[in-house]
Amino acid sequence: MPIVLSYTTNVGPDEYDEVVDRLRYHDELPEGLIMHTAAVTDTGELRVIDIWESREHHDRFLAIRGCPTLLEVAGEQRVAQDAEVLELHSLVRP
């Protein structure tokens, strides 16, 4: 079942860009990722909304690639965040 993950992180845009570069996110799309977005809030934090084919795909990506890279760039205090996870009801693509 596809899921929508939504969270705000205190990682700033520069750190986010470095994480994405190290992950080669655009060149090596994670298995199961349908869509990834990141927007800067008024307070300089990043709001992330992802769509994954399943929770298992997301969790596997975090364990193998995401969290280790984020820890290297931003440190442990920046990793913890509460994500809202919802089952995808509808997705429209051009």
GROMACS elastic network, one bead per residue, 0.5 to 0.9 nm:
[ bonds ]
;  ai    aj funct       b0    kb
    1    52     6  0.87794   500
    1    53     6  0.63715   500
    1    54     6  0.54814   500
    1    55     6  0.80883   500
    1    87     6  0.69074   500
    1    88     6  0.75758   500
    2    34     6  0.87813   500
    2    51     6  0.69279   500
    2    52     6  0.55541   500
    2    55     6  0.75627   500
    2    86     6  0.86872   500
    2    87     6  0.60851   500
    2    88     6  0.54385   500
    2    89     6  0.85211   500
    3    50     6  0.81597   500
    3    51     6  0.56518   500
    3    52     6  0.54270   500
    3    53     6  0.64705   500
    3    54     6  0.58269   500
    3    55     6  0.65442   500
    3    85     6  0.65439   500
    3    86     6  0.55037   500
    3    89     6  0.87073   500
    4    49     6  0.69709   500
    4    50     6  0.56837   500
    4    52     6  0.66058   500
    4    84     6  0.79375   500
    4    85     6  0.56751   500
    4    86     6  0.51493   500
    4    87     6  0.61468   500
    4    88     6  0.57649   500
    5    48     6  0.78093   500
    5    49     6  0.55865   500
    5    50     6  0.51109   500
    5    51     6  0.63075   500
    5    52     6  0.78859   500
    5    83     6  0.62747   500
    5    84     6  0.56863   500
    5    86     6  0.66436   500
    5    87     6  0.89609   500
    6    47     6  0.74052   500
    6    48     6  0.56855   500
    6    50     6  0.65567   500
    6    51     6  0.89359   500
    6    82     6  0.87636   500
    6    83     6  0.55528   500
    6    84     6  0.51653   500
    6    85     6  0.66316   500
    6    86     6  0.85444   500
    7    46     6  0.83574   500
    7    47     6  0.58234   500
    7    48     6  0.54579   500
    7    49     6  0.67367   500
    7    81     6  0.72009   500
    7    82     6  0.64722   500
    7    84     6  0.63191   500
    7    85     6  0.89922   500
    8    11     6  0.87749   500
    8    41     6  0.86603   500
    8    45     6  0.67724   500
    8    46     6  0.55852   500
    8    48     6  0.61248   500
    8    49     6  0.88658   500
    8    81     6  0.74012   500
    8    82     6  0.80373   500
    8    83     6  0.78452   500
    9    12     6  0.79836   500
    9    45     6  0.59026   500
    9    46     6  0.54205   500
    9    47     6  0.64868   500
    9    48     6  0.77419   500
    9    78     6  0.75783   500
    9    79     6  0.80305   500
    9    80     6  0.83258   500
    9    81     6  0.64695   500
    9    82     6  0.88175   500
   10    44     6  0.79029   500
   10    46     6  0.66164   500
   10    78     6  0.64656   500
   10    79     6  0.86755   500
   10    81     6  0.87365   500
   11    14     6  0.82057   500
   11    15     6  0.61169   500
   11    16     6  0.63054   500
   11    44     6  0.85801   500
   11    45     6  0.61453   500
   11    46     6  0.65236   500
   11    74     6  0.70735   500
   11    78     6  0.64460   500
   11    79     6  0.84001   500
   12    15     6  0.54680   500
   12    16     6  0.60609   500
   12    17     6  0.86503   500
   12    40     6  0.79818   500
   12    44     6  0.62642   500
   12    45     6  0.54693   500
   12    46     6  0.63409   500
   13    17     6  0.60629   500
   13    18     6  0.86269   500
   13    39     6  0.87041   500
   13    40     6  0.70711   500
   13    44     6  0.76249   500
   13    45     6  0.75185   500
   13    46     6  0.69320   500
   14    17     6  0.51666   500
   14    18     6  0.63331   500
   14    19     6  0.87546   500
   15    18     6  0.50835   500
   15    19     6  0.62248   500
   15    20     6  0.86521   500
   15    70     6  0.86517   500
   15    73     6  0.66910   500
   15    74     6  0.66560   500
   16    19     6  0.51313   500
   16    20     6  0.61875   500
   16    21     6  0.85832   500
   16    38     6  0.89520   500
   16    46     6  0.82009   500
   16    70     6  0.85070   500
   16    73     6  0.87182   500
   16    74     6  0.87544   500
   17    20     6  0.51104   500
   17    21     6  0.60915   500
   17    22     6  0.86178   500
   18    21     6  0.50515   500
   18    22     6  0.61474   500
   18    23     6  0.85224   500
   18    73     6  0.72984   500
   19    22     6  0.51791   500
   19    23     6  0.60732   500
   19    24     6  0.84896   500
   19    25     6  0.86935   500
   19    66     6  0.83461   500
   19    69     6  0.63419   500
   19    70     6  0.61046   500
   19    72     6  0.86934   500
   19    73     6  0.65721   500
   19    74     6  0.85527   500
   20    23     6  0.50851   500
   20    24     6  0.60272   500
   20    25     6  0.54341   500
   20    26     6  0.78299   500
   20    69     6  0.89933   500
   21    24     6  0.50324   500
   21    25     6  0.67122   500
   21    26     6  0.81797   500
   22    25     6  0.77785   500
   22    69     6  0.72139   500
   23    26     6  0.83535   500
   23    27     6  0.87149   500
   23    28     6  0.77954   500
   23    65     6  0.69943   500
   23    66     6  0.74466   500
   23    69     6  0.71200   500
   24    27     6  0.52519   500
   24    28     6  0.56663   500
   24    29     6  0.78463   500
   25    28     6  0.54093   500
   25    29     6  0.54867   500
   25    30     6  0.71803   500
   26    29     6  0.59172   500
   28    31     6  0.87699   500
   29    32     6  0.85309   500
   29    33     6  0.70848   500
   30    33     6  0.56552   500
   30    57     6  0.84216   500
   30    58     6  0.86772   500
   30    61     6  0.66932   500
   30    65     6  0.89478   500
   31    34     6  0.87783   500
   31    52     6  0.88634   500
   31    53     6  0.87292   500
   31    57     6  0.67118   500
   31    58     6  0.85931   500
   31    61     6  0.77113   500
   32    51     6  0.87414   500
   32    52     6  0.55306   500
   32    54     6  0.70238   500
   32    56     6  0.88352   500
   32    57     6  0.53750   500
   32    58     6  0.72875   500
   32    61     6  0.88405   500
   33    36     6  0.74178   500
   33    50     6  0.76851   500
   33    51     6  0.63428   500
   33    53     6  0.63482   500
   33    54     6  0.86855   500
   33    57     6  0.75127   500
   33    58     6  0.74982   500
   34    50     6  0.75746   500
   34    51     6  0.52923   500
   34    52     6  0.52696   500
   34    53     6  0.65933   500
   35    49     6  0.81349   500
   35    50     6  0.54790   500
   35    51     6  0.50292   500
   35    52     6  0.70495   500
   36    48     6  0.74213   500
   36    49     6  0.61126   500
   36    51     6  0.65591   500
   36    52     6  0.87212   500
   37    47     6  0.81126   500
   37    48     6  0.56147   500
   37    49     6  0.52592   500
   37    50     6  0.61636   500
   38    46     6  0.61640   500
   38    47     6  0.55480   500
   38    49     6  0.65619   500
   38    50     6  0.86248   500
   39    45     6  0.82666   500
   39    46     6  0.54677   500
   39    47     6  0.52327   500
   39    48     6  0.66144   500
   39    49     6  0.87951   500
   40    43     6  0.78631   500
   40    44     6  0.56693   500
   40    45     6  0.56381   500
   40    47     6  0.62851   500
   40    48     6  0.89723   500
   41    44     6  0.52415   500
   41    45     6  0.53427   500
   41    46     6  0.59365   500
   41    47     6  0.65962   500
   42    45     6  0.74909   500
   43    46     6  0.87893   500
   51    54     6  0.85235   500
   51    58     6  0.89761   500
   51    88     6  0.77844   500
   52    55     6  0.69250   500
   52    56     6  0.88797   500
   52    57     6  0.67887   500
   52    58     6  0.63402   500
   52    88     6  0.89795   500
   53    56     6  0.83759   500
   53    57     6  0.66840   500
   53    58     6  0.81449   500
   54    57     6  0.53308   500
   54    58     6  0.66715   500
   54    59     6  0.88239   500
   55    58     6  0.51413   500
   55    59     6  0.60856   500
   55    60     6  0.85184   500
   55    85     6  0.85922   500
   56    59     6  0.51106   500
   56    60     6  0.59943   500
   56    61     6  0.85319   500
   57    60     6  0.52475   500
   57    61     6  0.62496   500
   57    62     6  0.87393   500
   58    61     6  0.52265   500
   58    62     6  0.62817   500
   58    63     6  0.87239   500
   59    62     6  0.51264   500
   59    63     6  0.61683   500
   59    64     6  0.86420   500
   60    63     6  0.52053   500
   60    64     6  0.61064   500
   60    65     6  0.82157   500
   60    66     6  0.89337   500
   61    64     6  0.53715   500
   61    65     6  0.55296   500
   61    66     6  0.59605   500
   61    67     6  0.84021   500
   62    65     6  0.56143   500
   62    67     6  0.51998   500
   62    68     6  0.79367   500
   63    66     6  0.63765   500
   63    67     6  0.59513   500
   63    68     6  0.73343   500
   64    67     6  0.73025   500
   64    68     6  0.71443   500
   65    68     6  0.59385   500
   65    69     6  0.62751   500
   65    70     6  0.86589   500
   66    69     6  0.55000   500
   66    70     6  0.61220   500
   66    71     6  0.86308   500
   67    70     6  0.50090   500
   67    71     6  0.59735   500
   67    72     6  0.85666   500
   67    79     6  0.73275   500
   68    71     6  0.52067   500
   68    72     6  0.63700   500
   68    73     6  0.89024   500
   69    72     6  0.51199   500
   69    73     6  0.63683   500
   69    74     6  0.85131   500
   70    73     6  0.52190   500
   70    74     6  0.56619   500
   70    75     6  0.69806   500
   70    76     6  0.82265   500
   70    78     6  0.81697   500
   70    79     6  0.68966   500
   71    74     6  0.54568   500
   71    76     6  0.54852   500
   71    77     6  0.86109   500
   71    78     6  0.78008   500
   71    79     6  0.68512   500
   72    75     6  0.60207   500
   72    76     6  0.84628   500
   74    77     6  0.78285   500
   74    78     6  0.59643   500
   74    79     6  0.76241   500
   75    78     6  0.58204   500
   75    79     6  0.71332   500
   76    79     6  0.54915   500
   76    80     6  0.76677   500
   77    80     6  0.67525   500
   78    81     6  0.80253   500
   86    89     6  0.87337   500
   88    91     6  0.75457   500
